[in-house]
Amino acid sequence: MKPYDIENRREREYDIDEIFIRRWSPRSLSSDMSEKELMSLFEAARWSPSSSNGQPWRFLYAKNGSDEWSLFYELLDDFNKIWCKNAAYLIVLLSRKNFEQNEIGEEIRDPHHSFGAGSAWMSLALQARIKEWIAHAMAGFDVSAARRILKIPESYHIDCMIAVGKQGEIENSIPERMRNSEKPNERKKTDEIVRKGKFPEEEWK
């Protein structure tokens, strides 16, 4: 069984494109993906919006089976290693803390660098879903080790890791204990996250 065959329909409260409710983060991955296919995800990310068009996002990646793979894979926590072993690629998403054009002379910080990286991640994730591929972002990895092992300078923030691949058969790609949770999560209702006017102190404590 593949994840998108599961009968779990998300209900839209308002009229939006189906891609937003079809995007989720399965763990049942297949490593059958070419680098050309991967590059199409980075191409989608390339066109993301950013503050002053600074484009602070940067991507480092490793292909499953390559010389670099173990460097990336060993950064993951034990839980993520269980299912990421079947990913086609592991990616580290970075964001540049300062605007590039201001490095000669006074450096000017980009306070929204991670916001820009987040927009690039969402573009990548939506493009993956359009293709019926998987892009699963993770916080469960050793950030300090990533900086040291991948030689990432302090001028870059490490935002997340991403596992990418084609969708795999659930029975063959994840342990039995993970299979019951291999379905899209629900979301808060719109009226729980949106308010007109001032901050609702009592509700958003």
ZIHUDA-V524281 format. One record per residue. N is the residue number from 1. PHI is phi in degrees with one decimal (999 if undefined). PSI is psi in degrees with one decimal (999 if undefined). OMEGA is omega in whole degrees, 0 to 359 (none if undefined). Layout:
n = (N | N)
phi = (PHI | PHI)
psi = (PSI | PSI)
omega = (OMEGA | OMEGA)
This chain:
n = (1 | 2 | 3 | 4 | 5 | 6 | 7 | 8 | 9 | 10 | 11 | 12 | 13 | 14 | 15 | 16 | 17 | 18 | 19 | 20 | 21 | 22 | 23 | 24 | 25 | 26 | 27 | 28 | 29 | 30 | 31 | 32 | 33 | 34 | 35 | 36 | 37 | 38 | 39 | 40 | 41 | 42 | 43 | 44 | 45 | 46 | 47 | 48 | 49 | 50 | 51 | 52 | 53 | 54 | 55 | 56 | 57 | 58 | 59 | 60 | 61 | 62 | 63 | 64 | 65 | 66 | 67 | 68 | 69 | 70 | 71 | 72 | 73 | 74 | 75 | 76 | 77 | 78 | 79 | 80 | 81 | 82 | 83 | 84 | 85 | 86 | 87 | 88 | 89 | 90 | 91 | 92 | 93 | 94 | 95 | 96 | 97 | 98 | 99 | 100 | 101 | 102 | 103 | 104 | 105 | 106 | 107 | 108 | 109 | 110 | 111 | 112 | 113 | 114 | 115 | 116 | 117 | 118 | 119 | 120 | 121 | 122 | 123 | 124 | 125 | 126 | 127 | 128 | 129 | 130 | 131 | 132 | 133 | 134 | 135 | 136 | 137 | 138 | 139 | 140 | 141 | 142 | 143 | 144 | 145 | 146 | 147 | 148 | 149 | 150 | 151 | 152 | 153 | 154 | 155 | 156 | 157 | 158 | 159 | 160 | 161 | 162 | 163 | 164 | 165 | 166 | 167 | 168 | 169 | 170 | 171 | 172 | 173 | 174 | 175 | 176 | 177 | 178 | 179 | 180 | 181 | 182 | 183 | 184 | 185 | 186 | 187 | 188 | 189 | 190 | 191 | 192 | 193 | 194 | 195 | 196 | 197 | 198 | 199 | 200 | 201 | 202 | 203 | 204 | 205)
phi = (999 | -99.3 | -56.3 | -78.1 | -85.6 | -68.4 | -80.1 | -147.9 | -83.7 | -83.1 | -98.5 | -85.4 | -83.5 | -133.5 | -76.9 | -134.7 | -65.8 | -60.9 | -58.2 | -70.8 | -90.6 | -80.1 | -77.1 | -151.5 | -124.8 | -65.7 | -115.2 | -85.7 | -110.3 | -123.4 | -86.6 | -80.9 | -150.4 | -81.8 | -69.3 | -63.8 | -65.6 | -59.4 | -61.7 | -66.4 | -72.3 | -66.6 | -63.8 | -62.8 | -64.5 | -59.5 | -94.8 | -72.7 | -78.2 | -155.8 | -61.2 | 53.1 | 54.7 | -70.9 | 46.4 | -76.1 | -71.5 | -140.1 | -125.4 | -109.9 | -143.9 | -137.7 | -90.0 | -57.8 | 95.3 | -82.5 | -62.5 | -82.6 | -55.0 | -63.4 | -61.0 | -76.5 | -61.0 | -71.4 | -75.2 | -72.7 | -74.7 | -61.1 | -63.4 | -68.9 | -62.6 | -59.0 | -100.7 | -71.9 | -60.6 | -97.0 | -67.2 | -76.5 | -144.9 | -114.8 | -125.4 | -111.3 | -97.1 | -117.9 | -137.2 | -75.4 | -76.0 | -117.5 | -66.1 | -61.6 | -70.3 | -108.3 | -76.2 | -85.6 | 96.3 | -79.6 | -78.1 | -115.9 | -71.5 | -98.7 | -68.7 | -112.9 | -59.9 | -73.2 | -62.8 | -63.2 | -62.5 | -64.5 | -67.6 | -66.4 | -60.4 | -65.8 | -61.7 | -61.5 | -65.9 | -68.2 | -62.6 | -60.5 | -69.7 | -56.9 | -84.8 | 63.7 | -102.7 | -115.7 | -133.0 | -120.3 | -81.6 | -139.6 | -103.0 | -83.4 | -156.8 | -88.2 | -65.7 | -62.5 | -66.5 | -61.0 | -63.1 | -72.4 | -72.1 | -93.0 | 57.5 | -87.6 | -70.9 | -66.7 | -73.2 | -119.2 | -91.0 | -96.3 | -89.0 | -170.1 | -111.3 | -134.7 | -99.0 | -129.4 | 179.9 | -79.2 | -77.0 | -106.8 | -68.3 | -56.8 | -64.8 | -99.6 | -117.9 | -136.2 | -63.2 | -57.5 | -67.8 | -92.7 | -69.6 | -66.1 | -94.2 | -83.8 | -155.1 | -62.4 | -79.4 | -85.4 | -130.9 | -60.1 | -69.3 | -57.1 | -73.5 | -88.0 | -120.3 | -129.6 | -139.5 | -81.8 | 83.9 | -73.7 | -61.5 | -82.2 | -56.4 | -72.6 | -89.9 | -109.2 | -65.1)
psi = (137.1 | 152.9 | -38.5 | -2.1 | -12.8 | 134.0 | 91.8 | 83.3 | 126.0 | 139.3 | 127.2 | 135.4 | -29.8 | 169.5 | 109.3 | 162.7 | 145.0 | -25.2 | -30.2 | -32.4 | -17.5 | -20.1 | 122.7 | -171.2 | 75.3 | 164.5 | -6.5 | 96.1 | 154.7 | 143.3 | 7.9 | 81.7 | 131.6 | 163.0 | -29.4 | -40.1 | -41.7 | -42.8 | -27.4 | -27.9 | -41.4 | -32.1 | -41.1 | -42.1 | -32.4 | -28.8 | 13.2 | 153.9 | 153.7 | 160.7 | 126.5 | 25.6 | 35.8 | -22.1 | 62.3 | -11.2 | 143.6 | 146.7 | 130.2 | 141.2 | 160.1 | 137.9 | 138.5 | 126.0 | -8.5 | 171.3 | -30.8 | -16.0 | -47.3 | -31.9 | -42.7 | -45.5 | -39.9 | -10.9 | -21.8 | 152.4 | 169.6 | -38.7 | -46.8 | -27.7 | -31.3 | -45.4 | -24.4 | -12.7 | -21.3 | 0.4 | 150.9 | -35.9 | 148.5 | 136.2 | 141.6 | 123.1 | 125.5 | 160.6 | 134.2 | 127.5 | -25.1 | 152.0 | 134.6 | -42.9 | -7.4 | 12.6 | -23.3 | 113.5 | -135.3 | 126.1 | 135.5 | 124.7 | 143.1 | 98.4 | -10.0 | 24.2 | -40.5 | -29.2 | -42.9 | -43.3 | -35.7 | -37.8 | -36.6 | -40.8 | -44.7 | -38.0 | -44.1 | -44.9 | -41.0 | -39.9 | -40.0 | -43.3 | -35.9 | -37.2 | 0.4 | 32.9 | 175.4 | 134.3 | 113.3 | 110.2 | 148.4 | 144.5 | -10.0 | 76.5 | 166.6 | 101.9 | -43.1 | -42.1 | -37.4 | -43.4 | -42.3 | -50.2 | -37.5 | 4.1 | 46.4 | 122.1 | 161.2 | -15.1 | -3.7 | 138.6 | 140.2 | 111.9 | -46.4 | 172.5 | 154.6 | 130.9 | 133.3 | 142.7 | 179.1 | 164.1 | 132.4 | 167.0 | 130.6 | -45.2 | -25.7 | -11.9 | -16.2 | 150.5 | 158.0 | -35.6 | -17.0 | -13.3 | -33.2 | -25.5 | 5.1 | 68.0 | 157.1 | 138.8 | 160.1 | 176.6 | 161.1 | 154.2 | 153.3 | -39.1 | -4.6 | -16.0 | -1.8 | 132.4 | 141.3 | 132.5 | -138.3 | 162.2 | 127.9 | 88.8 | -41.9 | -30.1 | -32.9 | 48.3 | 999)
omega = (176 | 185 | 184 | 174 | 183 | 179 | 179 | 185 | 173 | 182 | 176 | 175 | 181 | 185 | 176 | 177 | 183 | 183 | 183 | 178 | 176 | 179 | 172 | 190 | 175 | 176 | 182 | 188 | 170 | 183 | 183 | 179 | 181 | 177 | 176 | 177 | 177 | 182 | 178 | 176 | 177 | 177 | 177 | 179 | 183 | 184 | 181 | 178 | 177 | 180 | 180 | 183 | 182 | 179 | 187 | 185 | 174 | 181 | 168 | 182 | 175 | 178 | 179 | 180 | 181 | 178 | 183 | 189 | 184 | 178 | 181 | 184 | 182 | 176 | 185 | 173 | 188 | 180 | 182 | 176 | 184 | 184 | 181 | 179 | 180 | 180 | 175 | 182 | 167 | 185 | 170 | 179 | 180 | 171 | 182 | 188 | 181 | 175 | 181 | 189 | 182 | 184 | 175 | 187 | 183 | 176 | 179 | 182 | 172 | 184 | 184 | 184 | 180 | 174 | 177 | 178 | 178 | 178 | 177 | 178 | 182 | 177 | 178 | 183 | 180 | 177 | 177 | 183 | 176 | 180 | 186 | 173 | 181 | 169 | 187 | 180 | 184 | 170 | 185 | 177 | 184 | 184 | 181 | 178 | 178 | 180 | 183 | 187 | 181 | 175 | 181 | 182 | 181 | 178 | 177 | 173 | 177 | 188 | 182 | 167 | 182 | 172 | 183 | 175 | 171 | 179 | 182 | 175 | 184 | 186 | 185 | 189 | 177 | 179 | 183 | 184 | 179 | 192 | 181 | 180 | 182 | 179 | 182 | 174 | 174 | 179 | 174 | 175 | 182 | 182 | 174 | 185 | 184 | 174 | 175 | 176 | 189 | 180 | 180 | 190 | 184 | 184 | 184 | 180 | none)
